[in-house]
C-alpha cells in the first residue's frame, strides 16, 4: 500500500473536523505533562471542542482551499489543533486560561469565523466572554429599565391607594 493511501484517511478525518467549524486554534504542547494534557483534553471535551494532535503536513493538505489554509505559517513543530463548531471563542478562552496554569502550552494562532489571528490576537479573543454570558448581559440590560419602570408604577399606585 502506498504512503499516500495510508495518509488519505487522516487527511479526510481532518477535513471532516474542519468542515463547518467556526474556530480552529493551533497550539504547541511541548513541555506539558501527561496529567496536564489529560486535564486540558477533559476541559475541551466538556465544552464540545475537538482537540487532536496531527502532523503539520496533514493539516495543510486538509485545510487547502478553506479558510483554515491561513494556519499554514504557524504549522511548525509539534502541533495540536482545537476545533469548535459551535462557540467561536471557547477554544481560545479555554486554552489561554489553561496556559496560565501550564506556561509550557503556547497558542501559535488560529482562525476564528474565517479570519486568521496570530498569538497576540488570540489572547485578546480569549478575553471575550462566551455567547451565553453575552446574551445574559444583554438581557439584563434590556430588563433593567423595564423593571425600574414597573417599580415606579407600583410605588405610585401604592401611594395613591394610601391616600384613598
C-alpha positions as CSV (number, residue, x, y, z in Angstrom):
1,X,0.0,0.0,0.0
2,X,1.4,3.4,-1.0
3,X,2.1,6.1,1.6
4,X,-0.5,8.4,0.0
5,X,-3.2,5.8,0.5
6,X,-2.2,5.4,4.2
7,X,-2.3,9.2,4.8
8,X,-5.6,9.8,2.9
9,X,-7.9,8.7,5.8
10,X,-6.1,11.0,8.2
11,X,-6.5,14.0,5.8
12,X,-10.2,13.1,5.3
13,X,-10.6,13.0,9.1
14,X,-9.1,16.5,9.5
15,X,-11.2,17.8,6.6
16,X,-14.3,16.5,8.3
17,X,-13.2,18.0,11.6
18,X,-12.7,21.5,9.9
19,X,-15.9,21.3,7.8
20,X,-18.4,23.7,9.3
21,X,-16.1,24.7,12.1
22,X,-16.2,28.3,13.4
23,X,-12.8,28.2,15.1
24,X,-9.5,26.3,14.9
25,X,-6.7,27.2,17.3
26,X,-3.2,25.8,16.9
27,X,-1.1,25.2,20.0
28,X,2.4,24.0,20.8
29,X,2.0,21.4,23.5
30,X,5.8,20.8,24.2
31,X,6.6,20.7,27.9
32,X,3.2,19.9,29.4
33,X,2.9,16.8,31.5
34,X,0.6,13.9,30.7
35,X,-1.6,14.9,33.7
36,X,-1.9,18.5,32.4
37,X,-2.7,17.2,28.9
38,X,-5.4,14.9,30.3
39,X,-6.9,17.8,32.3
40,X,-6.8,20.0,29.2
41,X,-8.5,17.4,27.0
42,X,-11.2,16.9,29.6
43,X,-12.0,20.7,29.8
44,X,-12.1,21.0,26.0
45,X,-14.3,17.9,25.6
46,X,-16.7,19.2,28.2
47,X,-17.0,22.4,26.1
48,X,-17.7,20.4,22.9
49,X,-14.3,21.2,21.4
50,X,-12.3,18.6,19.4
51,X,-8.6,18.6,20.3
52,X,-6.1,16.4,18.4
53,X,-2.5,16.2,17.5
54,X,-1.8,15.8,13.8
55,X,1.2,16.2,11.5
56,X,1.5,19.7,10.1
57,X,1.6,18.4,6.5
58,X,-1.7,16.6,7.0
59,X,-3.3,19.7,8.4
60,X,-2.0,21.7,5.4
61,X,-3.4,19.2,2.9
62,X,-6.8,19.1,4.7
63,X,-7.1,22.9,5.0
64,X,-6.2,23.6,1.4
65,X,-8.9,25.6,-0.3
66,X,-10.6,26.5,3.0
67,X,-10.5,29.5,5.4
68,X,-8.2,27.4,7.6
69,X,-5.5,27.4,4.9
70,X,-4.3,30.6,6.6
71,X,-3.0,28.4,9.5
72,X,0.0,27.4,7.3
73,X,2.6,29.8,8.7
74,X,2.0,28.6,12.3
75,X,2.1,24.9,11.4
76,X,5.7,24.3,12.6
77,X,7.0,22.0,15.3
78,X,4.7,19.9,17.5
79,X,1.1,20.9,16.8
80,X,-2.2,20.2,18.4
81,X,-5.4,21.7,17.0
82,X,-8.5,22.6,18.9
83,X,-11.7,22.9,16.8
84,X,-15.1,24.2,17.7
85,X,-18.2,24.1,15.6
86,X,-20.5,26.0,18.0
87,X,-18.7,28.6,20.1
88,X,-16.2,30.8,18.3
89,X,-14.3,32.0,21.3
90,X,-14.4,28.8,23.5
91,X,-11.1,27.2,22.3
92,X,-9.1,30.3,22.7
93,X,-10.7,31.1,26.1
94,X,-10.1,27.6,27.5
95,X,-6.6,27.2,26.1
96,X,-5.5,30.7,27.3
97,X,-6.9,30.0,30.7
98,X,-5.1,26.7,30.9
99,X,-1.9,28.2,29.6
100,X,-1.8,30.4,32.8
101,X,-1.5,27.2,34.9
102,X,0.8,25.4,32.3
103,X,3.0,28.1,30.8
104,X,4.6,25.5,28.5
105,X,1.4,25.4,26.5
106,X,1.7,28.1,23.8
107,X,-1.0,29.3,21.5
108,X,0.5,29.8,18.0
109,X,-2.5,31.3,16.2
110,X,-5.9,30.4,14.9
111,X,-8.8,31.1,12.6
112,X,-12.0,32.5,14.0
113,X,-15.0,32.8,11.7
114,X,-12.8,32.7,8.6
115,X,-10.2,35.3,9.8
116,X,-6.6,34.3,10.8
117,X,-5.3,35.7,14.1
118,X,-1.7,35.5,15.4
119,X,-0.9,34.5,19.1
120,X,-1.4,38.1,20.4
121,X,-4.7,38.5,18.8
122,X,-5.8,35.1,20.0
123,X,-5.1,36.3,23.6
124,X,-7.4,39.2,23.1
125,X,-10.1,36.9,21.6
126,X,-9.7,34.6,24.7
127,X,-10.9,37.5,26.9
128,X,-14.3,37.7,25.1
129,X,-17.0,36.0,27.2
130,X,-19.0,33.1,25.9
131,X,-22.1,33.7,23.9
132,X,-24.4,32.7,26.8
133,X,-22.7,35.3,29.1
134,X,-23.0,38.0,26.5
135,X,-26.7,37.2,25.9
136,X,-27.3,37.2,29.7
137,X,-25.7,40.7,29.9
138,X,-27.8,41.9,27.0
139,X,-31.0,40.5,28.6
140,X,-30.1,42.1,31.9
141,X,-29.5,45.5,30.3
142,X,-32.8,45.3,28.5
143,X,-34.7,44.1,31.6
144,X,-33.3,46.7,33.9
145,X,-35.2,49.8,32.6
146,X,-38.4,47.8,32.4
147,X,-38.0,46.5,36.0
148,X,-37.3,50.1,37.2
149,X,-40.3,51.5,35.4
150,X,-42.5,48.7,36.9
151,X,-41.3,49.6,40.4
152,X,-42.0,53.3,39.9
153,X,-45.6,52.5,38.8
154,X,-46.1,50.2,41.8
155,X,-44.9,52.9,44.1
156,X,-47.2,55.5,42.5
157,X,-50.1,53.0,42.8
158,X,-49.3,52.2,46.4
159,X,-49.1,55.9,47.2
160,X,-52.5,56.7,45.7
161,X,-54.1,53.7,47.4
162,X,-52.8,55.0,50.8
163,X,-54.4,58.4,50.2
164,X,-57.8,57.0,49.5
